[in-house]
Amino acid sequence: MRNRRATGLLLVGFVISLAGSGVAQAEKEIFGLKTSGDIEFGGRVYGDRPADGERAKFEEYRDLSESAMLKYLYLRGDSKDDFYTIEIWGKNGGLDDQNFQLRSFGVGSFDFLFEWDQIPHNLSRNSQTLYLESPTATFNLPTPRPGTGDVDPLQVWNSAPKIEELGFRTDTALVNFGFTPSSDWDIGVDVRRTYKHGNRPMALPFGTPGSNAAEVPLPVDDTIYEVDASAAFAGDSYQLQFNYLFSLFDNGLDGGFRVDNPCKGLLDNTASLACGSSRGGASAPETGQGALAPDNYSHTFTLGGGVNLPMRTRLNSSFTYSWRKQTAAFLPFTINPTLASDPSVVAAQAALPNNLDGEVSILRFNLSATSRPMDDLTATVKFRVYDHNDKTDEIPFTLYVEDDRAIQSPATDLSFRARQAKRDSYTKWNAGADVRYQLFEPVSVKIGFDWEQWNRDANLTPVTPASLIEPGGDSVLHVPREVDKTNEYTPKVMVDITPLDWLLFRVSYAYSKRDNTNYLQASEEQLALLRKYDMADRKRHRVDLLADVIPMDDLMFTFTFNYTNDDYNDSQYGLQDADNWAAGVDATWKPLDWLSVFAGYVHEEWDNQSRHKFRTPSGGELNNPTFDWISDVEDRYDTVRVGLKADLIPELLEGGVNWNYSIGHSDMNQANPVTPVGGSSSSAVAVDFPGMRTDLSMLNVFLHYLSLIHI
């Protein structure tokens, strides 16, 4: 990281030197160009910085280290005849979230852009591990493994060395070239390379749920290459555009990753406290294997256009077709040598194709029309289709090896059923229309209606071969989604009232109703009365209020309020009711020409209620009526912001300060409607989760030099 930061600061120094040379020659041109620009330096220090383990989320996508930085840079050079321009732009120079751009363009002729962008993704700053990575993506434990002696293995793991940083950074390089051969044509090509490098946490289990697992800092080495070509033509009353995008994903870590089992070989009493029965004895794998994201590529074609029609009407449409392909080879069922040599595993592995041969096509079609036949009337109609078609074969698996530990097949489990890879194809339809009419001078009304339909692949797939069906069992293998079709209808209305030039009121209301034709149970193990919230029947009410008040030219207030209620009226289990509302006010005051002051406050609340059931197959307690429990989740946030901005030297130097402070409270309360009774009643008793409070305080101070070079 120090080398990357030093490189960025060297670049900053070069730019400053160039700028300085321009100031020294203020009476001359620089490279034959008229120049101008501005620059902002900064630095960051903390009085009381949170500990490493407490700030990872706050710094997740930002570099907030204590250091000097080039906060902002803009340099511009124009030719003598103003025909072409060169620009250099940058921010956060020297930090891990820096961005720089070099652009050159000629009026109505060409446009060139090079951009370098960095985005960090900080996941943790206090992680620890005993694993050593050698070779890449292979994680080994010391020999002998921790806990094989009399030392408590938990103590050994808790004293493991810290990982300096857990996270990755995304580096993006973009080259864009645009060409305008005539006033009717625009042609452009983008070439982009996105590279992710670093590490991220990845867990690997060594047995069924309840057994042990290990988490390792898995390396990230992903690259995405994209080529985007476009051509546009503009006629007198119509426009056409064609676009082609090629995308290639390359995972630098071929195959899978391997992790040593931390509980293998721990046979003494001390180790039993750490691993318990999950040690597994001879059947426990020495090392486990996991899969990584496979290489893949896609082609996307888009054709769009628009045309002007009579009666001030505009028609726009676009059609997009995307084809995606993935042909990475399958990993072996297991790397456990004992299981890999089993005849049934060898036969099942041989029966699989060489690779997935995955193929998905996506089709999108949009059509919209806007018309203003009268000055007081505006009408809009829109229509959209989105079709996701997964053409990949549903490959059957007559057995599989669970966590490199045990073979799952009809020979080992009479209830075992053949599995097939699930393919979730669906089509989504949207349509809507709205009309806005000026009733009289201060009042206008907008009325609209939206419709949305989902058609999902919810066909029942039979178990094959039929000999695998249990006596009296279900012949259905799986249901990709529980509902094959949902429809949602949303009428809405909005009213604008402007009684005075300095006063605006806006109120809107929308009512949505979603229903489904049939809800299918996805598996025998699923609770039949459970409803997933994205497919369940739902009624929604939403209200939005806004008021803009400008009592004086230098003073403005904005008041906002919104409320949404979701009622899942037909869901006996799952999400039942969801309410959220927010209210806020913003004020801006400019007492002097060179000074503006602003302040704001917003309060937000979310309240979700859901009903669940504790279920256990022991004793046949899958549907004990006393094992229900209710969850009530409440989140509340209050945010205040104040600040000012001042022109310290007109057209040369400006500065300001702003402060944001937010308090959040989260509570998750659980309760049983009736006292649980039964063999597992102690496990069915609901308890509250501890409440959480979060505080965020941010103070920003800045100086902005507006005219470093000006000729």
HUTA-V652098 format. One record per helix or strand. SS is the DSSP state (alpha for helix, beta for strand). FROM is the first residue (numbers start at 1). TO is the last residue. If there is no record, write none. Layout:
# HUTA-V652098
SS/FROM/TO
SS/FROM/TO
This chain:
# HUTA-V652098
alpha/2/24
beta/30/30
beta/33/43
alpha/52/55
beta/68/78
beta/84/93
beta/99/106
beta/110/124
beta/128/128
beta/132/133
beta/138/140
alpha/153/158
beta/162/162
beta/166/182
beta/185/205
beta/213/234
beta/238/251
beta/257/260
alpha/269/279
alpha/281/283
beta/287/290
beta/296/309
beta/313/326
beta/329/329
alpha/337/340
alpha/343/351
beta/355/355
beta/358/374
beta/377/390
beta/396/397
beta/400/402
beta/406/408
beta/419/420
beta/426/440
beta/443/456
beta/462/462
alpha/466/468
beta/476/476
beta/483/483
beta/485/500
beta/503/516
beta/519/519
beta/530/530
beta/538/552
beta/555/567
beta/573/592
beta/595/613
beta/616/616
alpha/618/620
beta/621/621
alpha/625/627
beta/628/649
beta/653/671
beta/692/710
